[in-house]
Each structure stands twice: as C-alpha cells, then as structure tokens.
Amino acid sequence: MTRDDALKQLGHIARERAFGRHVGSDRLIQAGLDALIAGVESPSLAMLAGLLRSEEPEAPALFDQVLEELGLLFHPPADPRAAKWAMASWVAGQIADGSLDPVVGTHLIRADIAYDLGDPPELEPLVRCAHHFDGWEESWGVSVEELNGEAVEAARQFLSKGSAAEAGD
C-alpha cells in the first residue's frame, strides 16, 4: 500500500463513520497500521496502530485524533437531507470509480438514502439497478457484468447531475 492509498483509506473510513456506518475498532487499528507502514506521519498514528485487543475501545477517539492531525476529519452537512444527498454522491462516486461493488453501492442508495429522501427521481436509476440485482436470474439473458455496467453508468449520470439535484432539493 502506498502513502496515497493509505490516506485514501483513512479518508474513506472517515466518511463511512461520518455517515453513520459502523466501523469496528479492529478496522480502525488496521487502517492505522497500514498508514504507519506506508509512511504516513502523524503524532497519534503509532498509538492507534499499536493498540492491543484490550485497548480497542480507545480506537475511535484515537482514529479521530489521527484524522484531525492529517486534516482528514470529515463532517457531513448538519441538515439531515443535505447529509443524505452528500452520502448519495459519495456512494455514487465509489461505484463510478470502481472502489465499491455496484451491488453493495446501489443497495446502500436504495435502503439507506433514497427511502429517507422520499425516493427522489434523481436516484431512481440507481434504485432500479438495486432492484435488478436483487431479482436477477440467469434466464434474463443479461449478465451480472452488464448490470454492473448499468449501475456504474447510472452512478456517473447521477454525479454529472448531482449538484443540480441537490440544489433543487
């Protein structure tokens, strides 16, 4: 893992946690260890990476301290709807760049975002992809790879229109 990869991983986990996703202490500690090995420098990083199993409850606070030291601390918008739109953009970005499996990403958008936003039309193509994944059968004559491609394209389309959608909300 390169230094940039480690920083990207820390930023990714920061957003996961900021958007209310559970991230276990073991994963926080491992991310700290990965970053330390990759050459990331932060005063608290070695403490995070060196936590013992019995010290795992300290990991979230230490992780936040490392994020603050690195300038990676992320705060979603205070308005709940704006936070959901920000989360939708973040998830769609990961689908589009290939860092998140389209099945997982479209499911997150359908279950954790679109429903809470009242199923807005801007998210409908991604929600439709989630339904296709859920109901997919080999007899359809459409491969999972093709469905993945549709989800990636839907994510890219959403991102290209995202600012307008959020502003009109």
C-alpha positions in Angstrom: 0.0 0.0 0.0 1.3 3.4 -0.9 1.1 6.5 1.3 -1.6 7.9 -1.0 -3.6 4.6 -0.8 -3.3 4.7 3.0 -4.5 8.3 3.1 -7.4 7.4 0.8 -8.3 4.5 3.0 -8.3 6.8 6.1 -10.5 9.3 4.3 -12.9 6.6 3.2 -13.3 5.3 6.7 -13.7 8.8 8.0 -16.7 9.3 5.6 -18.2 5.9 6.5 -18.2 6.8 10.1 -19.4 10.4 9.5 -22.4 9.0 7.5 -23.3 6.7 10.4 -21.9 3.4 9.1 -20.4 1.2 11.8 -16.6 0.7 11.5 -15.2 -1.7 14.0 -12.2 -0.8 16.2 -10.2 -3.6 14.6 -10.6 -2.0 11.2 -9.6 1.4 12.6 -6.5 -0.1 14.1 -5.6 -2.0 10.9 -6.0 1.2 8.9 -3.7 3.0 11.3 -1.1 0.2 11.0 -1.4 0.2 7.2 -0.9 4.0 7.2 2.1 3.7 9.5 3.7 1.1 7.3 3.0 3.2 4.2 4.9 6.1 5.7 2.1 8.4 6.8 3.3 10.6 9.6 1.0 11.7 12.4 1.8 12.1 16.1 -1.0 9.8 17.2 -0.8 7.2 14.4 1.7 4.9 16.2 -0.6 4.9 19.3 -3.6 3.9 17.1 -1.6 1.2 15.2 -0.2 -0.3 18.4 -3.4 -0.7 20.3 -3.9 -4.1 21.9 -7.1 -6.0 21.9 -7.9 -4.9 25.4 -7.4 -1.3 24.3 -9.8 -1.4 21.3 -12.4 0.9 23.0 -9.8 3.7 22.6 -9.5 3.3 18.8 -12.4 5.6 17.7 -11.1 8.6 19.6 -7.5 7.9 18.5 -8.7 7.5 14.9 -10.4 10.8 15.0 -7.3 12.4 16.5 -5.2 11.0 13.6 -7.8 12.3 11.1 -7.6 15.7 12.7 -3.8 15.7 12.7 -3.8 14.8 9.0 -6.6 17.2 8.0 -8.9 14.4 7.0 -11.6 14.8 9.6 -14.9 14.9 7.7 -18.2 16.4 8.9 -21.3 15.8 6.8 -23.8 18.7 6.4 -25.8 19.4 9.5 -29.1 19.3 7.6 -30.2 15.6 7.5 -31.4 15.9 3.9 -28.3 17.6 2.7 -26.3 14.9 4.6 -28.2 12.2 2.7 -27.5 13.8 -0.6 -23.9 14.1 0.3 -23.9 10.4 1.2 -25.5 9.6 -2.2 -22.8 11.5 -4.0 -20.1 9.8 -2.0 -21.5 6.3 -2.7 -22.2 7.0 -6.4 -18.6 8.3 -6.7 -17.3 5.0 -5.3 -19.5 3.0 -7.7 -18.3 5.1 -10.6 -14.6 4.8 -9.7 -14.8 1.1 -9.0 -13.9 1.2 -5.4 -17.3 0.0 -4.3 -19.1 -3.1 -5.7 -22.2 -1.8 -7.7 -24.4 -4.4 -5.9 -23.4 -3.1 -2.5 -23.5 0.6 -3.5 -26.9 0.5 -5.2 -28.3 -1.4 -2.2 -26.9 1.4 0.1 -28.5 4.0 -2.0 -31.9 2.3 -2.1 -32.0 1.2 1.5 -30.2 4.0 3.4 -30.6 7.1 1.2 -33.4 7.1 -1.4 -36.1 5.9 1.0 -35.2 8.6 3.6 -35.3 11.2 0.8 -38.7 10.1 -0.3 -37.5 8.3 -3.4 -36.4 11.3 -5.5 -36.3 10.8 -9.3 -32.6 11.7 -9.3 -31.9 8.4 -7.5 -34.4 6.3 -9.4 -31.9 4.8 -11.9 -29.6 3.6 -9.1 -32.6 2.2 -7.1 -33.7 0.4 -10.3 -30.3 -1.1 -10.6 -30.5 -2.3 -6.9 -33.9 -4.0 -7.8 -32.4 -5.6 -10.9 -29.5 -7.0 -8.8 -31.9 -8.4 -6.2 -34.1 -10.1 -8.7 -31.5 -11.2 -11.2 -31.8 -14.6 -12.8 -29.6 -16.2 -15.3 -32.6 -16.7 -17.6 -32.8 -13.0 -18.2 -30.1 -13.2 -20.8 -28.4 -10.3 -19.2 -25.1 -10.9 -17.3 -24.2 -9.6 -13.9 -21.3 -7.7 -15.6 -23.8 -5.9 -17.8 -25.9 -5.0 -14.7 -22.7 -3.8 -13.1 -22.0 -1.6 -16.2 -25.5 -0.2 -16.0 -25.0 0.7 -12.3 -21.7 2.4 -13.0 -23.3 4.4 -15.8 -26.2 5.4 -13.6 -23.8 6.5 -10.9 -21.8 8.6 -13.4 -25.0 10.2 -14.7 -26.2 11.0 -11.2 -22.8 12.6 -10.4 -22.9 14.6 -13.5 -26.3 16.0 -12.5 -25.7 15.8 -8.7 -25.2 19.5 -8.0 -28.4 20.4 -9.7 -30.3 17.7 -7.9 -29.0 18.8 -4.5 -29.6 22.5 -5.2 -33.2 21.8 -6.2 -33.9 19.7 -3.2 
